[in-house]
């Protein structure tokens, strides 16, 4: 017994012992207590108001306020992002501000920002209009010819006069400022000019053509610079158009179409002198506006910068506050309305820490009454909580993806740490490839600190999360590779001739996971193997097992272990097991029934809401249990055979891997090396490197990984692992980060 | 090949069918509606919806909410989902999905034309249009003076063009002939959609013809009830009924000559599926008829999810979401106007 006590604690094997605790917190210290518990992060609150909808709960207003604040913060973040500024990564080290002050502050900031945006939008709009006008004026000059007399034959001269106009525009003097609608009385031909988005231009032209029945002339030229559309804040490419037509009806229709298409029309005087004056005027106003806009933008950027400095901190704070109120909403008021009553699960080792935190909360909020913390009994199964570290976390994740262990159930992650990389390596045994993987894993581990603090892409994150899995996988591959004698498919006789040949090794190493698998079954099967080991029999275990089922009475030749083993074994496996299990089951049910009786007697005067009362007694049904066990045992026997066959995939994949690498080695590298040409050798080397990196290292790794995963989930874990527990999710600030983004 | 859709359907339609079934599971349930009906303010509604799939669409709305904002954002979600499905779809599913929007397109055309007739601002009208029924040159509808121009200028480019062959006249537009235009277009649309579904064959044809027949019959009843006491002649009325459905052709003969609601009822009660709808109403009443029809429609739409490997689930999902948005609009209006006693008048529970 002493020896067992001296063993290290089996943290990973059995989940933490949990207890259900009740907290009775005075209202005045509730907020602080919950926030301290959140910092500690070791208590999982139970929702005692499950029947209430979100807006019927006690602290709904506070939750709403927090939601409103986080909306404002998202708005700021969006604005900062749009302005191309960065958030300060380190939260500002200012003293904590109260939530109320923050709320007021945020409202002020939002108001200010919206107003600034509004103003700059207006300015931007005017600016854009002027810019468009400038372009229309310039292009219109091209359309109308610089001396502006006959608009009938402008078409031919359109291209030739592009360059001349700009020079005139700058040199002409400003005489008049008024703008005239672009009309020409000489020929009865009028025109409308403006700017339209490039994507709409074709439809616009077609619509004009249809409306005027072809009695118009459409001229267009691409605008010089794209313009920011104030509505969507995106750069839009525009074209300048000019439509010539005649008649009042047509004018009305064209204006309507312009309006419908969102085309901005600008009046252009036909007289070139006036046009130059207006251009001058527009240019001067543009430069004025530009300075105003820039000043506005600077002001806004300054404001955003000051927000960006503190934004991370504010966001964390609001997120925490919201979490606290959400948690408080899970608590019940007691009868006197002076205390909040909460229930939650916590690991037993955390009891003193929680009590300590609660005491601090009482002291800090200078409450007269302390917080009561006491342990309750529960029928409900506690949550499962494994304390993992960097190394074991990934393996625990692999197991949890299949199912979370029942409370205090043996945790397959313990075995997975070794069996998973090993099974992988059996399929991926090649120490050349293994070394490549090892280098990758080491790089990830060496940069652990740096990579862990930054955001990675989904693929990198997956790699980074599994870095220790990768490390062990590569080490085992190197090991298996040595035994297989494989180095990039080249036989490498490090151990001389004593090393196993590839297929022998495969067979042999199929045998070991077989052993892991069989060991996890009941004693009968493992007994067989141990007998085999002890007697040193040459029997092939496959043959023993397969022929045992196929022809139990035939002579098994050299595969025979001892006389009549099959005759005894088959019924032994089939019949007693259900009965033994049934008896165990019966005992368990009886035990539980007593337990229920005992507890319900003791606590019959407690409130009915509590978890310690059973939600409905499980009827013990003899025939049902019996039938269930029968089915289970048949399933088990069949599963034992079919799953054994499943392990053949180890051999298949290992063979596939070695064959594939042989193909690349012989057909690419050796073939290329055969030529005495440097270029061909280089190309061959490149192709070989590429194929090794992408096909063998990436795809084969994935497929071997996948099969190892399947072997664990389906073939290994279904033998003993029920995995129907639920995970321990403590209320913790640390787990809040970026939840809602 | 009828009965063998299971073999090949999933090649192209499997992914999207899974998507649409996933969307369907996001529809609000009776429990959600019960909670929504208990809300005191629009903020409560927002808070409740934030726990549903509408959450991301409403979370950035500043606090004094309006009913229109809620409806707009909820519709935006539907539109996003529709666009996602449309971009993923291959033929003939993409055409099928496009057919679903033509109804909205007709409504939008009518909305704009009626609006310009009454000299409303075009931008204001565009905001009221259903986003699913938008097309490129919709704003230019305002230019048209009569049906012929409407067709020649704008609609010739839209998928609605073939439906217009019935109603090209040179008359000036007025309320009456706009309404006739709407129904003529809708009739042509339903018949076209019906033919398209028949062409697709299989379970799609079977289920869609049932759903479209119901739609056609409901329109026939509504046309009849709305045209009682107007100048519309019996012949014209008869022309607006779609040429398929349970009522076609004998029921149409009877509906065409109805002069009051009780005669409509008499004609409809001969058809067992509609008997149960009309038996819920008292004599002379037509107010609750809409709700009764909606309830029956929702029931039929939900049933279409019971079968697999057909396109009707897409149609059904779009319709159910639209019904849900109508429900939300009604609940929000009731809450906003403090008329909570009337909240159950028009809400049709989907599950």
Contacts between the chains, C-beta under 8 A, distances in Angstrom:
chain1	res1	chain2	res2	distance
A	53	B	35	4.5
A	53	B	38	7.1
A	53	B	48	6.8
A	54	B	47	5.8
A	54	B	48	6.5
A	54	B	51	6.4
A	55	B	39	6.8
A	55	B	40	7.9
A	55	B	44	4.5
A	55	B	47	5.3
A	55	B	48	6.5
A	56	B	38	7.8
A	60	B	47	7.6
A	63	B	47	8.0
A	64	B	43	6.5
A	64	B	47	6.5
A	67	B	47	7.6
A	67	B	50	7.5
A	67	B	59	7.6
A	68	B	62	8.0
A	68	B	63	5.6
A	71	B	59	6.5
A	71	B	60	5.8
A	71	B	61	7.8
A	71	B	62	7.0
A	74	B	59	7.9
A	74	B	60	6.3
A	75	B	60	7.2
A	203	B	136	6.0
A	203	B	137	6.0
A	207	B	137	6.4
A	207	B	140	5.7
A	207	B	153	6.7
A	207	B	154	7.9
A	210	B	152	6.5
A	210	B	153	5.3
A	211	B	143	6.3
A	211	B	153	6.1
A	253	B	143	5.8
A	256	B	140	7.9
A	256	B	142	6.2
A	256	B	143	4.9
A	257	B	140	5.9
A	257	B	143	6.0
A	259	B	122	6.9
A	259	B	139	7.9
A	260	B	122	6.3
A	260	B	137	7.7
A	260	B	139	3.6
A	260	B	140	4.4
A	260	B	142	6.1
A	260	B	143	6.9
A	261	B	139	6.8
A	261	B	140	7.2
A	262	B	139	7.8
